[in-house]
Amino acid sequence: MSVTGFDDTPQAQWTTPRLTSVRQPLLGMGRMAVETVFGMADGVQPASRHLQLATTLSIHDSTGPVSPLA
């Protein structure tokens, strides 16, 4: 069995085994939110209602290779 988490919080490193997790760019998300709010305050509408930032997978000990079916 493999277990994964989301947000790759520091607490994920405290588990045994260490938790594999998806890492979101929280600083980039905050920066984009502030830029969007300031732009809207100046009358600029966002180009899209959907914004997407890349995530990464932080692989640790809680996941392993898939076993072949017998």
Summary of the structure (lengths in Angstrom):
residues: 70
radius of gyration: 18.0
end to end distance: 16.0
largest distance: 62.7
contacts: 131
relative contact order: 0.28
helix: 30%
strand: 14%
